Amino acid sequence: MKRNYNSAKDTPRGLCVEVRNGDFNKAMRLFKKKVQEAGIIQEMRARQEYVKPSELRKKAKAAGRARWLKKQAKMDIFGDNLHSGKKGKR
């Protein structure tokens, strides 16, 4: 159902998803995806309590290190598979 909003006062605020053909489950999946992309839940959790800037830096550095280690592990796995064959005599 499409609505025509003539004035800025009538425009919907926030995220909205249209339910088509009574398919609520699909609309819910789309809504969850939009919420995830917008980072609403992460922001809400961050605002629940005050976190010192030093703790924020510490968490960010730990997350970056975890990403780097994960990338290195992934490269090692794929690197070993590519070069694991024995070199033949020529």
C-alpha positions as CSV (number, residue, x, y, z in Angstrom):
1,M,0.0,0.0,0.0
2,K,1.6,3.2,-1.1
3,R,0.8,6.5,0.6
4,N,1.1,9.9,-0.8
5,Y,2.6,12.4,1.6
6,N,2.0,16.0,0.6
7,S,3.7,17.9,3.3
8,A,6.9,17.4,5.3
9,K,4.8,17.1,8.4
10,D,3.1,13.9,7.2
11,T,6.3,12.1,6.1
12,P,7.1,9.0,8.2
13,R,10.2,9.1,10.3
14,G,12.7,6.4,10.8
15,L,12.8,3.1,9.0
16,C,9.7,1.7,7.3
17,V,9.1,-1.5,5.4
18,E,6.1,-2.2,3.2
19,V,4.2,-5.5,3.8
20,R,3.2,-6.9,0.4
21,N,0.7,-9.7,-0.1
22,G,0.5,-10.3,3.7
23,D,4.1,-11.6,3.7
24,F,5.0,-10.4,7.2
25,N,8.1,-12.7,7.5
26,K,9.7,-11.2,4.4
27,A,8.9,-7.7,5.7
28,M,10.4,-8.6,9.0
29,R,13.6,-9.9,7.4
30,L,13.9,-6.6,5.3
31,F,13.3,-4.5,8.4
32,K,16.0,-6.4,10.4
33,K,18.4,-5.9,7.5
34,K,17.8,-2.2,7.4
35,V,18.2,-1.9,11.2
36,Q,21.5,-3.8,11.0
37,E,22.8,-1.6,8.2
38,A,21.8,1.6,10.0
39,G,23.6,0.4,13.2
40,I,20.7,1.3,15.4
41,I,21.1,-1.6,17.8
42,Q,24.9,-1.0,18.1
43,E,24.3,2.6,18.9
44,M,21.6,1.7,21.5
45,R,24.0,-0.6,23.3
46,A,26.8,2.0,23.2
47,R,24.5,4.6,24.8
48,Q,23.3,2.3,27.6
49,E,26.4,3.1,29.7
50,Y,29.3,5.5,29.6
51,V,32.6,4.0,28.4
52,K,35.8,5.8,29.0
53,P,37.7,6.9,25.8
54,S,40.7,4.7,26.9
55,E,38.4,1.7,27.0
56,L,37.0,2.5,23.6
57,R,40.5,2.7,22.1
58,K,41.4,-0.6,23.8
59,K,38.3,-2.3,22.4
60,A,38.9,-0.9,18.9
61,K,42.6,-2.0,18.9
62,A,41.6,-5.5,20.1
63,A,38.9,-5.7,17.4
64,G,41.4,-4.6,14.8
65,R,44.0,-7.2,16.0
66,A,41.3,-9.9,15.9
67,R,40.4,-8.9,12.3
68,W,44.1,-9.0,11.3
69,L,44.7,-12.4,12.9
70,K,41.6,-13.8,11.2
71,K,42.8,-12.5,7.9
72,Q,46.2,-14.0,8.5
73,A,44.7,-17.4,9.4
74,K,42.6,-17.3,6.2
75,M,45.6,-16.4,4.1
76,D,47.6,-19.3,5.7
77,I,44.9,-21.8,5.0
78,F,44.5,-20.7,1.4
79,G,48.3,-20.3,0.9
80,D,49.0,-23.8,2.2
81,N,46.5,-25.3,-0.2
82,L,47.9,-23.5,-3.1
83,H,51.6,-24.4,-2.4
84,S,51.2,-27.7,-0.6
85,G,52.0,-29.8,-3.7
86,K,55.4,-31.3,-4.1
87,K,57.7,-29.8,-6.6
88,G,58.5,-32.3,-9.4
89,K,61.9,-32.8,-11.0
90,R,62.3,-31.2,-14.4
